[in-house]
Amino acid sequence: MSSLDHESPVADTAQAAVSECLGHDGTGQPTAVHRWRAFTLLAAAYFMTTVDLTIVNVALPTIGRKLHFAESDLQWVVTAYGLTFGGFLLLGGRAADLLGRRRLFMIAMAIFTGASLACALAASDAFLIVMRGIQGCAAAFVLPAALSIVMNTFSEGPDRNKALGVWGALGAAGGTFGLITGGLLTSYAGWPFIFLLNVPIGAAVLLLTRRVVPESRLDSTRRRYDPYGAVTITGALVVLVYAISQAPQAGWESTRTVSMLAGAVVLLTAFLVVEARVEAPLLPLRLFRIKTVAGSNAAGFLLGASFYAFIFVGTLYLQQVLGYSALKTGLAWLTASVTSMALAGFSQRLVTRTSPAIVMVLGMTLIGTGILWATRVPADGHFWQNLAGPFFLAGAGTAFAFIPISIGALAGIGRRDAGVAAGLLNTSQQLGGAIGVAVASTVAATNLHSLAASGHPPAAALTGGFQYALWVCGLTGLLAVPVSFALIRRRNMDIQA
């Protein structure tokens, strides 16, 4: 018998060495080192998609001048990305489960990188808007594929909590980091570089993915698709996000807005009917019977509606009332971003030692309170006197909110539903953000006009409009507290230590 017989110590050592070289522990699971290498790569891709939600905001005036945008069309540089991103997330999540998560991740990342390059080279407003839409659609497939790979790479418990803790911190920091980076690049390099930034990062991710990221998909002898569910939910989300994003300009009571909202409701109802009857649904409705998942997605929706709207209103106040430049606005938001990143590790440990439900409530309380504190901003305000405290407090809240929401929305989810659960979580947050920004914009505009008509100076009228919008944002954040207590039971949220 050979000296490398499976019973010999030498054989065991050789087999272990081979397994380590292959990146798994001999049972088919990746080793710890390879898991974290894969996670780092996936997290970098995720961070890119979240940064791109806000990186163009501070560059819009420059882009408008350079590409000769009509004032009414400029918002589409932001809206086109958010519209396709939010609309295709659920489809992206289920497609990852069925077609192969790594394969779909690489295809979508290649499209995202190519669209980013095309955005940087855009010479017309229409071309830039179309490429931003393609960018958002690709991101909608990148994000759930990446998160579902993370779920399948880390078993439920401390390691997954640690990974999701970092993931949540990146989500919390991505929006504000986008503002900072957008300001720096626009001021010192030019607006095309806010898109060119994605190209080398995307190329590096693509080169390394096959080497360090394991493939996974839904185990099934025959993959079943749900075309009617895909069409109805994607149509419902796209129409809903579009109607909400345009409502501040068109008017909430306008025929266009009302008809589109009604159309979205009809499509959503059709989707629910299809999902209740189809053999292999795009979104298994049984997921909503898991209170942890339902409650965490509800909290995620309110998180997006409050914090993303806070970024929107706060940025307008800094630029339109205080006269901050793009760069100075980005640096102001650094206070929230750094605070969130600094507390991410503590938040993750707190989740593991207590309960995600408790930490979630703490985070949303801090966000809501921080935003309400910001309602006191005056027309002649100063950052360190009037906004630094609210930014620090809300930034701390994001560390304690994003992380437990991410953990709770994925707790108890089987491997076969990893992609769709990831898509659902991000759909909740993005849809909440779209609605929150639209509502805040409407409240600010309505009260601005009212205050201006009553004789208030322009700066005071602007500030008053923003103050009303911040009240709505803050109360929306605090609404997550009773929602979390009502929908989430601690016994469902306990995490293995």
GULO-749641 format. One record per residue (C-alpha): residue in three letters; y, z, x. Coordinates in nm, 2 decimals, padded with zeros to 4 digits. Layout:
<rotors>
- Ala, Y, Z, X $
...
</rotors>
This chain:
<rotors>
- Met, 00.00, 00.00, 00.00 $
- Ser, 00.35, -00.08, 00.13 $
- Ser, 00.56, 00.19, 00.28 $
- Leu, 00.82, 00.10, 00.03 $
- Asp, 00.60, 00.20, -00.26 $
- His, 00.80, 00.33, -00.56 $
- Glu, 00.64, 00.67, -00.51 $
- Ser, 00.78, 00.71, -00.15 $
- Pro, 01.11, 00.88, -00.06 $
- Val, 01.20, 00.57, 00.15 $
- Ala, 01.16, 00.35, -00.16 $
- Asp, 01.38, 00.59, -00.36 $
- Thr, 01.65, 00.57, -00.10 $
- Ala, 01.63, 00.19, -00.08 $
- Gln, 01.64, 00.16, -00.45 $
- Ala, 01.94, 00.39, -00.47 $
- Ala, 02.12, 00.19, -00.21 $
- Val, 02.05, -00.14, -00.39 $
- Ser, 02.17, 00.02, -00.72 $
- Glu, 02.49, 00.14, -00.55 $
- Cys, 02.56, -00.21, -00.41 $
- Leu, 02.51, -00.36, -00.76 $
- Gly, 02.75, -00.10, -00.90 $
- His, 02.51, 00.10, -01.12 $
- Asp, 02.31, 00.42, -01.09 $
- Gly, 01.97, 00.27, -01.14 $
- Thr, 01.97, 00.32, -01.52 $
- Gly, 02.19, 00.02, -01.59 $
- Gln, 02.51, 00.24, -01.61 $
- Pro, 02.79, 00.18, -01.37 $
- Thr, 02.84, 00.44, -01.10 $
- Ala, 03.14, 00.68, -01.12 $
- Val, 03.33, 00.48, -00.85 $
- His, 03.27, 00.15, -01.02 $
- Arg, 03.37, 00.29, -01.36 $
- Trp, 03.70, 00.40, -01.23 $
- Arg, 03.76, 00.07, -01.04 $
- Ala, 03.69, -00.11, -01.36 $
- Phe, 03.92, 00.12, -01.55 $
- Thr, 04.21, 00.07, -01.31 $
- Leu, 04.19, -00.30, -01.35 $
- Leu, 04.17, -00.28, -01.73 $
- Ala, 04.45, -00.03, -01.74 $
- Ala, 04.67, -00.26, -01.54 $
- Ala, 04.62, -00.54, -01.79 $
- Tyr, 04.69, -00.30, -02.08 $
- Phe, 05.01, -00.18, -01.92 $
- Met, 05.13, -00.55, -01.89 $
- Thr, 05.09, -00.61, -02.26 $
- Thr, 05.27, -00.29, -02.36 $
- Val, 05.56, -00.36, -02.11 $
- Asp, 05.60, -00.70, -02.25 $
- Leu, 05.68, -00.55, -02.59 $
- Thr, 06.02, -00.42, -02.46 $
- Ile, 06.09, -00.59, -02.12 $
- Val, 06.29, -00.87, -02.28 $
- Asn, 06.51, -00.64, -02.50 $
- Val, 06.78, -00.57, -02.24 $
- Ala, 06.77, -00.93, -02.12 $
- Leu, 06.83, -01.09, -02.46 $
- Pro, 07.21, -01.14, -02.42 $
- Thr, 07.15, -01.32, -02.08 $
- Ile, 06.87, -01.53, -02.23 $
- Gly, 07.08, -01.62, -02.52 $
- Arg, 07.36, -01.75, -02.30 $
- Lys, 07.14, -01.94, -02.06 $
- Leu, 06.93, -02.11, -02.32 $
- His, 07.21, -02.15, -02.58 $
- Phe, 07.04, -01.96, -02.85 $
- Ala, 07.19, -01.93, -03.20 $
- Glu, 07.27, -01.57, -03.26 $
- Ser, 07.04, -01.55, -03.56 $
- Asp, 06.74, -01.70, -03.35 $
- Leu, 06.77, -01.47, -03.05 $
- Gln, 06.56, -01.19, -03.21 $
- Trp, 06.26, -01.43, -03.22 $
- Val, 06.21, -01.38, -02.85 $
- Val, 06.10, -01.03, -02.94 $
- Thr, 05.97, -01.09, -03.29 $
- Ala, 05.74, -01.39, -03.19 $
- Tyr, 05.55, -01.16, -02.95 $
- Gly, 05.53, -00.86, -03.19 $
- Leu, 05.43, -01.08, -03.48 $
- Thr, 05.12, -01.25, -03.32 $
- Phe, 05.03, -00.93, -03.12 $
- Gly, 05.02, -00.72, -03.44 $
- Gly, 04.86, -00.99, -03.65 $
- Phe, 04.56, -01.08, -03.43 $
- Leu, 04.46, -00.73, -03.30 $
- Leu, 04.18, -00.67, -03.55 $
- Leu, 04.04, -01.02, -03.50 $
- Gly, 04.06, -00.97, -03.13 $
- Gly, 03.87, -00.64, -03.15 $
- Arg, 03.58, -00.78, -03.35 $
- Ala, 03.57, -01.10, -03.14 $
- Ala, 03.53, -00.89, -02.83 $
- Asp, 03.23, -00.71, -02.98 $
- Leu, 03.06, -01.04, -03.08 $
- Leu, 03.15, -01.28, -02.80 $
- Gly, 03.13, -01.05, -02.50 $
- Arg, 03.41, -00.81, -02.41 $
- Arg, 03.46, -00.91, -02.05 $
- Arg, 03.43, -01.28, -02.13 $
- Leu, 03.70, -01.26, -02.40 $
- Phe, 03.91, -01.04, -02.18 $
- Met, 03.92, -01.30, -01.90 $
- Ile, 03.99, -01.59, -02.13 $
- Ala, 04.27, -01.40, -02.31 $
- Met, 04.41, -01.28, -01.97 $
- Ala, 04.42, -01.63, -01.84 $
- Ile, 04.61, -01.75, -02.15 $
- Phe, 04.85, -01.45, -02.13 $
- Thr, 04.92, -01.53, -01.76 $
- Gly, 04.97, -01.90, -01.83 $
- Ala, 05.20, -01.83, -02.12 $
- Ser, 05.41, -01.59, -01.91 $
- Leu, 05.46, -01.86, -01.65 $
- Ala, 05.56, -02.10, -01.92 $
- Cys, 05.81, -01.85, -02.06 $
- Ala, 05.97, -01.82, -01.71 $
- Leu, 06.00, -02.20, -01.69 $
- Ala, 06.14, -02.24, -02.04 $
- Ala, 06.44, -02.47, -02.07 $
- Ser, 06.49, -02.45, -02.45 $
- Asp, 06.50, -02.18, -02.71 $
- Ala, 06.22, -02.33, -02.92 $
- Phe, 05.98, -02.36, -02.62 $
- Leu, 06.04, -01.99, -02.52 $
- Ile, 05.98, -01.87, -02.87 $
- Val, 05.65, -02.06, -02.90 $
- Met, 05.53, -01.94, -02.56 $
- Arg, 05.62, -01.58, -02.66 $
- Gly, 05.40, -01.62, -02.97 $
- Ile, 05.11, -01.75, -02.75 $
- Gln, 05.17, -01.45, -02.52 $
- Gly, 05.15, -01.21, -02.81 $
- Cys, 04.83, -01.37, -02.95 $
- Ala, 04.66, -01.35, -02.61 $
- Ala, 04.77, -00.99, -02.57 $
- Ala, 04.60, -00.91, -02.91 $
- Phe, 04.27, -01.02, -02.76 $
- Val, 04.33, -00.86, -02.41 $
- Leu, 04.40, -00.51, -02.54 $
- Pro, 04.11, -00.43, -02.77 $
- Ala, 03.87, -00.60, -02.54 $
- Ala, 03.99, -00.39, -02.25 $
- Leu, 03.98, -00.06, -02.45 $
- Ser, 03.63, -00.13, -02.59 $
- Ile, 03.51, -00.19, -02.23 $
- Val, 03.65, 00.15, -02.14 $
- Met, 03.47, 00.31, -02.43 $
- Asn, 03.14, 00.15, -02.33 $
- Thr, 03.18, 00.23, -01.96 $
- Phe, 03.25, 00.60, -02.02 $
- Ser, 03.02, 00.82, -02.23 $
- Glu, 03.19, 01.05, -02.48 $
- Gly, 03.30, 01.37, -02.31 $
- Pro, 03.53, 01.48, -02.03 $
- Asp, 03.52, 01.15, -01.83 $
- Arg, 03.61, 00.95, -02.13 $
- Asn, 03.88, 01.20, -02.23 $
- Lys, 04.03, 01.17, -01.88 $
- Ala, 04.02, 00.79, -01.90 $
- Leu, 04.18, 00.79, -02.25 $
- Gly, 04.43, 01.04, -02.13 $
- Val, 04.56, 00.80, -01.86 $
- Trp, 04.53, 00.51, -02.11 $
- Gly, 04.75, 00.71, -02.36 $
- Ala, 05.00, 00.79, -02.09 $
- Leu, 05.03, 00.43, -02.00 $
- Gly, 05.09, 00.34, -02.36 $
- Ala, 05.36, 00.60, -02.39 $
- Ala, 05.53, 00.49, -02.07 $
- Gly, 05.49, 00.12, -02.12 $
- Gly, 05.78, 00.07, -02.36 $
- Thr, 06.04, 00.26, -02.15 $
- Phe, 05.91, 00.11, -01.83 $
- Gly, 05.97, -00.23, -01.98 $
- Leu, 06.33, -00.14, -02.04 $
- Ile, 06.38, -00.02, -01.68 $
- Thr, 06.20, -00.32, -01.53 $
- Gly, 06.38, -00.56, -01.76 $
- Gly, 06.72, -00.42, -01.66 $
- Leu, 06.64, -00.43, -01.28 $
- Leu, 06.50, -00.79, -01.29 $
- Thr, 06.78, -00.92, -01.51 $
- Ser, 07.05, -00.77, -01.30 $
- Tyr, 06.92, -00.86, -00.95 $
- Ala, 06.67, -01.14, -00.99 $
- Gly, 06.74, -01.33, -01.31 $
- Trp, 06.58, -01.33, -01.65 $
- Pro, 06.28, -01.56, -01.57 $
- Phe, 06.15, -01.29, -01.34 $
- Ile, 06.07, -01.06, -01.63 $
- Phe, 05.80, -01.32, -01.72 $
- Leu, 05.71, -01.42, -01.36 $
- Leu, 05.62, -01.05, -01.30 $
- Asn, 05.30, -01.10, -01.50 $
- Val, 05.18, -01.40, -01.30 $
- Pro, 05.06, -01.24, -00.98 $
- Ile, 04.93, -00.93, -01.16 $
- Gly, 04.74, -01.15, -01.41 $
- Ala, 04.60, -01.36, -01.13 $
- Ala, 04.48, -01.06, -00.94 $
- Val, 04.32, -00.91, -01.25 $
- Leu, 04.14, -01.24, -01.32 $
- Leu, 04.01, -01.26, -00.96 $
- Leu, 03.87, -00.91, -00.96 $
- Thr, 03.74, -00.87, -01.31 $
- Arg, 03.40, -01.04, -01.27 $
- Arg, 03.34, -00.83, -00.96 $
- Val, 03.42, -00.49, -01.10 $
- Val, 03.41, -00.50, -01.48 $
- Pro, 03.07, -00.50, -01.65 $
- Glu, 02.99, -00.73, -01.94 $
- Ser, 02.91, -00.58, -02.28 $
- Arg, 02.87, -00.71, -02.63 $
- Leu, 02.72, -00.62, -02.97 $
- Asp, 02.34, -00.61, -02.93 $
- Ser, 02.21, -00.84, -03.20 $
- Thr, 01.96, -01.12, -03.21 $
- Arg, 02.19, -01.32, -03.43 $
- Arg, 02.57, -01.28, -03.43 $
- Arg, 02.72, -01.29, -03.78 $
- Tyr, 03.08, -01.38, -03.83 $
- Asp, 03.32, -01.30, -04.11 $
- Pro, 03.55, -01.60, -04.14 $
- Tyr, 03.70, -01.50, -04.48 $
- Gly, 03.77, -01.15, -04.35 $
- Ala, 03.93, -01.29, -04.04 $
- Val, 04.16, -01.53, -04.23 $
- Thr, 04.27, -01.28, -04.50 $
- Ile, 04.34, -00.98, -04.26 $
- Thr, 04.52, -01.19, -04.00 $
- Gly, 04.72, -01.37, -04.27 $
- Ala, 04.81, -01.03, -04.43 $
- Leu, 04.92, -00.88, -04.11 $
- Val, 05.12, -01.18, -03.99 $
- Val, 05.30, -01.21, -04.33 $
- Leu, 05.36, -00.84, -04.35 $
- Val, 05.50, -00.80, -04.00 $
- Tyr, 05.72, -01.12, -04.05 $
- Ala, 05.85, -01.00, -04.39 $
- Ile, 05.93, -00.65, -04.25 $
- Ser, 06.10, -00.78, -03.93 $
- Gln, 06.32, -01.02, -04.13 $
- Ala, 06.40, -00.78, -04.41 $
- Pro, 06.71, -00.63, -04.24 $
- Gln, 06.87, -00.98, -04.22 $
- Ala, 06.74, -01.12, -04.55 $
- Gly, 06.76, -00.80, -04.75 $
- Trp, 06.48, -00.59, -04.88 $
- Glu, 06.55, -00.70, -05.24 $
- Ser, 06.58, -01.07, -05.16 $
- Thr, 06.33, -01.31, -05.32 $
- Arg, 06.19, -01.41, -04.98 $
- Thr, 06.12, -01.05, -04.87 $
- Val, 05.97, -00.94, -05.20 $
- Ser, 05.75, -01.26, -05.24 $
- Met, 05.62, -01.22, -04.88 $
- Leu, 05.54, -00.85, -04.92 $
- Ala, 05.36, -00.94, -05.25 $
- Gly, 05.17, -01.21, -05.07 $
- Ala, 05.07, -00.97, -04.79 $
- Val, 04.94, -00.72, -05.06 $
- Val, 04.74, -01.00, -05.22 $
- Leu, 04.58, -01.10, -04.89 $
- Leu, 04.51, -00.74, -04.80 $
- Thr, 04.34, -00.68, -05.13 $
- Ala, 04.13, -00.99, -05.09 $
- Phe, 04.04, -00.87, -04.74 $
- Leu, 03.92, -00.53, -04.88 $
- Val, 03.71, -00.71, -05.14 $
- Val, 03.55, -00.94, -04.88 $
- Glu, 03.48, -00.65, -04.65 $
- Ala, 03.31, -00.45, -04.92 $
- Arg, 03.07, -00.74, -05.00 $
- Val, 03.01, -00.93, -04.67 $
- Glu, 02.69, -00.86, -04.47 $
- Ala, 02.87, -00.82, -04.13 $
- Pro, 03.24, -00.73, -04.20 $
- Leu, 03.52, -00.78, -03.95 $
- Leu, 03.64, -00.42, -04.02 $
- Pro, 03.35, -00.20, -04.15 $
- Leu, 03.51, 00.01, -04.42 $
- Arg, 03.26, 00.29, -04.33 $
- Leu, 03.49, 00.37, -04.03 $
- Phe, 03.74, 00.51, -04.27 $
- Arg, 03.49, 00.77, -04.39 $
- Ile, 03.51, 00.93, -04.05 $
- Lys, 03.81, 01.16, -04.11 $
- Thr, 03.88, 01.17, -03.74 $
- Val, 03.93, 00.80, -03.72 $
- Ala, 04.13, 00.78, -04.05 $
- Gly, 04.36, 01.07, -03.96 $
- Ser, 04.42, 00.95, -03.60 $
- Asn, 04.51, 00.60, -03.72 $
- Ala, 04.75, 00.75, -03.98 $
- Ala, 04.91, 00.96, -03.70 $
- Gly, 04.92, 00.65, -03.48 $
- Phe, 05.10, 00.46, -03.75 $
- Leu, 05.36, 00.73, -03.78 $
- Leu, 05.39, 00.76, -03.40 $
- Gly, 05.47, 00.39, -03.38 $
- Ala, 05.72, 00.41, -03.67 $
- Ser, 05.91, 00.70, -03.52 $
- Phe, 05.90, 00.66, -03.14 $
- Tyr, 05.93, 00.28, -03.11 $
- Ala, 06.22, 00.29, -03.36 $
- Phe, 06.38, 00.56, -03.15 $
- Ile, 06.37, 00.33, -02.85 $
- Phe, 06.52, 00.06, -03.05 $
- Val, 06.81, 00.27, -03.20 $
- Gly, 06.87, 00.46, -02.87 $
- Thr, 06.90, 00.14, -02.67 $
- Leu, 07.15, 00.00, -02.92 $
- Tyr, 07.35, 00.32, -02.90 $
- Leu, 07.36, 00.32, -02.52 $
- Gln, 07.47, -00.05, -02.50 $
- Gln, 07.69, -00.09, -02.81 $
- Val, 07.86, 00.25, -02.82 $
- Leu, 07.85, 00.38, -02.47 $
- Gly, 07.88, 00.03, -02.31 $
- Tyr, 07.58, 00.07, -02.08 $
- Ser, 07.45, -00.23, -01.88 $
- Ala, 07.09, -00.35, -01.91 $
- Leu, 07.01, -00.17, -01.58 $
- Lys, 07.18, 00.15, -01.68 $
- Thr, 07.01, 00.15, -02.02 $
- Gly, 06.67, 00.11, -01.85 $
- Leu, 06.74, 00.40, -01.61 $
- Ala, 06.85, 00.62, -01.89 $
- Trp, 06.51, 00.58, -02.05 $
- Leu, 06.34, 00.67, -01.72 $
- Thr, 06.39, 01.04, -01.82 $
- Ala, 06.15, 01.00, -02.12 $
- Ser, 05.90, 00.78, -01.92 $
- Val, 05.88, 01.01, -01.62 $
- Thr, 05.84, 01.32, -01.84 $
- Ser, 05.56, 01.15, -02.03 $
- Met, 05.37, 01.05, -01.71 $
- Ala, 05.42, 01.40, -01.55 $
- Leu, 05.27, 01.58, -01.85 $
- Ala, 04.98, 01.33, -01.91 $
- Gly, 04.73, 01.52, -01.69 $
- Phe, 04.81, 01.85, -01.86 $
- Ser, 04.78, 01.69, -02.20 $
- Gln, 04.44, 01.56, -02.12 $
- Arg, 04.32, 01.89, -02.00 $
- Leu, 04.46, 02.06, -02.31 $
- Val, 04.28, 01.82, -02.53 $
- Thr, 03.95, 01.90, -02.36 $
- Arg, 03.99, 02.27, -02.37 $
- Thr, 04.13, 02.30, -02.73 $
- Ser, 04.13, 02.02, -02.99 $
- Pro, 04.29, 01.68, -03.00 $
- Ala, 04.42, 01.77, -03.35 $
- Ile, 04.62, 02.07, -03.22 $
- Val, 04.76, 01.86, -02.93 $
- Met, 04.84, 01.58, -03.16 $
- Val, 05.04, 01.80, -03.39 $
- Leu, 05.22, 01.95, -03.09 $
- Gly, 05.31, 01.60, -02.96 $
- Met, 05.44, 01.47, -03.30 $
- Thr, 05.64, 01.79, -03.35 $
- Leu, 05.81, 01.74, -03.01 $
- Ile, 05.88, 01.37, -03.08 $
- Gly, 06.03, 01.44, -03.43 $
- Thr, 06.23, 01.73, -03.30 $
- Gly, 06.36, 01.54, -03.00 $
- Ile, 06.47, 01.25, -03.23 $
- Leu, 06.64, 01.48, -03.47 $
- Trp, 06.83, 01.64, -03.18 $
- Ala, 06.96, 01.30, -03.09 $
- Thr, 07.12, 01.27, -03.44 $
- Arg, 07.41, 01.48, -03.30 $
- Val, 07.53, 01.20, -03.06 $
- Pro, 07.90, 01.14, -03.09 $
- Ala, 08.10, 00.81, -03.06 $
- Asp, 08.24, 00.93, -02.72 $
- Gly, 07.91, 01.07, -02.60 $
- His, 07.77, 01.11, -02.25 $
- Phe, 07.41, 01.07, -02.15 $
- Trp, 07.35, 01.41, -01.97 $
- Gln, 07.54, 01.60, -02.24 $
- Asn, 07.41, 01.44, -02.55 $
- Leu, 07.09, 01.23, -02.48 $
- Ala, 06.91, 01.37, -02.18 $
- Gly, 06.77, 01.67, -02.38 $
- Pro, 06.64, 01.46, -02.67 $
- Phe, 06.49, 01.20, -02.42 $
- Phe, 06.31, 01.47, -02.22 $
- Leu, 06.17, 01.63, -02.54 $
- Ala, 06.06, 01.31, -02.71 $
- Gly, 05.91, 01.19, -02.38 $
- Ala, 05.71, 01.51, -02.35 $
- Gly, 05.60, 01.46, -02.71 $
- Thr, 05.46, 01.11, -02.63 $
- Ala, 05.23, 01.27, -02.36 $
- Phe, 05.09, 01.51, -02.62 $
- Ala, 05.07, 01.25, -02.90 $
- Phe, 04.94, 00.92, -02.75 $
- Ile, 04.65, 01.08, -02.57 $
- Pro, 04.48, 01.28, -02.86 $
- Ile, 04.55, 00.99, -03.10 $
- Ser, 04.36, 00.75, -02.86 $
- Ile, 04.07, 01.00, -02.83 $
- Gly, 04.06, 01.08, -03.20 $
- Ala, 04.07, 00.72, -03.32 $
- Leu, 03.77, 00.64, -03.10 $
- Ala, 03.57, 00.96, -03.13 $
- Gly, 03.23, 00.92, -03.29 $
- Ile, 03.25, 00.54, -03.28 $
- Gly, 02.93, 00.36, -03.19 $
- Arg, 02.91, 00.10, -02.92 $
- Arg, 02.87, -00.18, -03.17 $
- Asp, 03.21, -00.10, -03.33 $
- Ala, 03.40, -00.02, -03.00 $
- Gly, 03.61, -00.34, -03.01 $
- Val, 03.71, -00.32, -03.38 $
- Ala, 03.80, 00.05, -03.35 $
- Ala, 04.02, -00.03, -03.05 $
- Gly, 04.18, -00.31, -03.25 $
- Leu, 04.24, -00.09, -03.55 $
- Leu, 04.41, 00.18, -03.34 $
- Asn, 04.65, -00.06, -03.18 $
- Thr, 04.71, -00.24, -03.51 $
- Ser, 04.81, 00.10, -03.67 $
- Gln, 05.06, 00.16, -03.39 $
- Gln, 05.21, -00.19, -03.37 $
- Leu, 05.24, -00.21, -03.75 $
- Gly, 05.40, 00.13, -03.76 $
- Gly, 05.64, 00.02, -03.49 $
- Ala, 05.73, -00.30, -03.68 $
- Ile, 05.80, -00.11, -04.00 $
- Gly, 05.98, 00.17, -03.82 $
- Val, 06.22, -00.07, -03.64 $
- Ala, 06.28, -00.27, -03.96 $
- Val, 06.36, 00.04, -04.17 $
- Ala, 06.58, 00.19, -03.89 $
- Ser, 06.77, -00.13, -03.86 $
- Thr, 06.83, -00.15, -04.23 $
- Val, 06.94, 00.21, -04.25 $
- Ala, 07.17, 00.17, -03.96 $
- Ala, 07.33, -00.16, -04.09 $
- Thr, 07.37, -00.03, -04.44 $
- Asn, 07.55, 00.29, -04.33 $
- Leu, 07.75, 00.10, -04.07 $
- His, 07.90, -00.13, -04.34 $
- Ser, 07.96, 00.17, -04.57 $
- Leu, 08.14, 00.37, -04.29 $
- Ala, 08.34, 00.06, -04.18 $
- Ala, 08.45, -00.01, -04.53 $
- Ser, 08.58, 00.35, -04.57 $
- Gly, 08.81, 00.31, -04.27 $
- His, 08.61, 00.45, -03.98 $
- Pro, 08.68, 00.30, -03.63 $
- Pro, 08.41, 00.06, -03.51 $
- Ala, 08.26, 00.30, -03.26 $
- Ala, 08.25, 00.58, -03.51 $
- Ala, 08.09, 00.35, -03.78 $
- Leu, 07.83, 00.23, -03.53 $
- Thr, 07.75, 00.58, -03.43 $
- Gly, 07.73, 00.70, -03.79 $
- Gly, 07.48, 00.42, -03.87 $
- Phe, 07.27, 00.50, -03.58 $
- Gln, 07.27, 00.87, -03.67 $
- Tyr, 07.13, 00.80, -04.02 $
- Ala, 06.86, 00.58, -03.86 $
- Leu, 06.77, 00.86, -03.62 $
- Trp, 06.73, 01.10, -03.91 $
- Val, 06.47, 00.86, -04.06 $
- Cys, 06.29, 00.82, -03.73 $
- Gly, 06.28, 01.20, -03.67 $
- Leu, 06.15, 01.28, -04.02 $
- Thr, 05.89, 01.01, -03.99 $
- Gly, 05.76, 01.17, -03.67 $
- Leu, 05.74, 01.51, -03.83 $
- Leu, 05.55, 01.36, -04.13 $
- Ala, 05.25, 01.32, -03.89 $
- Val, 05.22, 01.70, -03.88 $
- Pro, 05.10, 01.76, -04.24 $
- Val, 04.91, 01.43, -04.23 $
- Ser, 04.71, 01.54, -03.93 $
- Phe, 04.63, 01.88, -04.09 $
- Ala, 04.53, 01.71, -04.41 $
- Leu, 04.31, 01.43, -04.28 $
- Ile, 04.16, 01.58, -03.96 $
- Arg, 03.92, 01.87, -03.95 $
- Arg, 03.90, 02.06, -03.62 $
- Arg, 03.52, 02.05, -03.63 $
- Asn, 03.54, 01.67, -03.63 $
- Met, 03.78, 01.66, -03.34 $
- Asp, 03.62, 01.91, -03.10 $
- Ile, 03.55, 01.74, -02.76 $
- Gln, 03.27, 01.83, -02.53 $
- Ala, 03.38, 02.02, -02.23 $
</rotors>
